[in-house]
Amino acid sequence: MESSYGKNILLALFVATNLIVVSTLMIDFSPILTRYQLYSRVSEEKQESFDSALAPVERKEGKGGIIQTVESDPESTDWRRYPVDWWENEKLSSKDPNWRGRKRMHDELKHGNLWYDESLENYFIGKLEEHQFPSNCSRNHWVAYQPMASGLLSCVHVFSPLLMLELMKGEGYTVIPVGYFKDTALTNPAYFGCGELKDRHLGCFFNLTSCRIEDDPIRYDALIRKSTSKGPVGARWDDFMYREKLPGGITILKNWMPVWPRPVNPDGRIEKNSTKPKVLFWNEVRKHGSVGVYGMGNEAVEEIWEDQMEFAFTAMLSSWMMRQTSARVRKIADEIMSKYSDSTGRPLWKAPVLTLHVRQTDKAYEDPFFKKHHTYRNVTDHVKEMESFESKYGFKWPSIFLISDSGSAIQSLAEVLNGVTGLPDSENGKDGKRFIMYDWTDDKDLIERIGGHNWIPEDQKLSAQEHFLATLYIIERISDYSIVSYSSNVGRFISELIGNRLRVSCADRVGPSALSIDYIWTHD
């Protein structure tokens, strides 16, 4: 072992010109890796900032209670801009009979929830991108993560805390998703179509870092040897949290995060004078923007519920990851929405839009309703929740976006919503009926027909994943609210996307961005 170690050090001394990297390899050789190989399917250039259409899309009270609105073109033909006009332009919204009721609903659901402003989000994302797109990758300590055996958004929801880990530890860290290097290793169907085993990771779908794995052959070789060796691969997350930084080295972490300790206070609030790393980071972030609790005084910010802080961080990270999707995903989204526009490109649908999410085909072990009744919940339950909101607040969602892994569920929802059989087309919103949208460009029956996500043929999986991401891209930009299943990572992700657009936390089963149809679940 010592002889091999010495040879590696000598090799590093001869081939490396950066003394920082060399010294790091001597100290921390076993858990090292090289820069992340950005998969060729995702653009290497940093994507433009979130489409100029999005901006702050919820009307906010500025200092002195002044409502800030943006003058928009009421004849806008950009489907991304169209709902923003309705949200922001008081000249448009004041004429819509749905505005007052919809606003009452949101105002009531926001009460007691944490809100933050654009400045805070910009600071947070700026710090994140300093880590993920550093000016000099070789100087940073790389934190490598290999995906676990789960769905795409489940992997995202494990990757997000890892991004938080680097932010809490401070400058000099970059998180790098990596694949596997031996056939006997874990093979996750979520990444079928992404290339070789080493390329099957989140970088196939998201542009997460500018650091590239092939730029450092020494550390890349070390990663391969570590990944193909016998025994467990990866350090414990909690051990790494308190490890001293070694510039230029890389730690491979276990592919599942630990269960972090719950809040000390029995009511779930942040403990006064807490020294938890995440709370300390939160206190630093909130110095760079405005933050508060709807309906409560400024002092409430000092003792917010920890789950609300967690939601805010997760929502900002999820929204950032959607900005890092490929141009091809955005092109699919444009194709989907083109069917729902007239010949001039002007949308046929109207705001506000409600998203209905139904997950059925392979959720039996996670769906609390299925575990109790041995059947999936009828889609009418989703519609009843929608109608309950409309009745209570006196408005109607004129447009509905459907997302489901079940083609029959989409068809059943359309029938319940509009009283018609068959799938909705571009003419479906006439005669006072709701305008229903879904991804009509993909095989809606594929997952249901084959029995689950993991059984999609490898030659079709990549396309299916990109269509899935395209629907999430659309939902983030047009949806005003959602009725989802929190037992599904998809449902929680949708709530995060809408929550960050509103810049408000939604940690409970019913909140400002979503209602979960799963009664025993909160956003956890």
Buried (B, 14 or more C-beta within 10 A) or exposed (E): EEEEEEEBBEEBEEEBEBEBBBBBBBEBBEBBBBBBBBBEBBBEEEBEEBBEBBEBBBBBEEEEEEEEBBEBEEEBEBBBBBBBBBBBBEEBBEEBEBBBBBBBBBEEBBEBBBBBBEEBBEBBBEBBBBBBBBEEBBBBBBBBBBBBBBBBBBBBBBBBBBBBBBBBBEEBBBBBBBBBBEEEBBEBBBBBBBBEBBBBBBBBBBBBBBBBBEBBEBBBBBBBEBBEEEEEBBBEBBEBEEBEBBBBBBBBBBBEBEEEEEBEBEEBBBEEEBEBBBBEBBBEBBEBBBBBBBEBEEEBBEBBBBBBBBBBBBBBBBBBBBBBBBEBBBEBBBBBBEEBBEEEEEBBBBBBBBBBBBBBBBBEEBBBBBEEEEEBBEBEEBBEBBBEBBEEBEBBBBBBBBBBBBBBBBBBBBBBBBEEEEBBEBEBBEEEBBBBBBBBBBBBEBBBEBEBBBBBEEEBBBBBBBBBBBBBBBBBBBBBBBBBBBBBBBBBBBBBBBBBBBBBBBBBBBBBBBBBBBEEBBBE
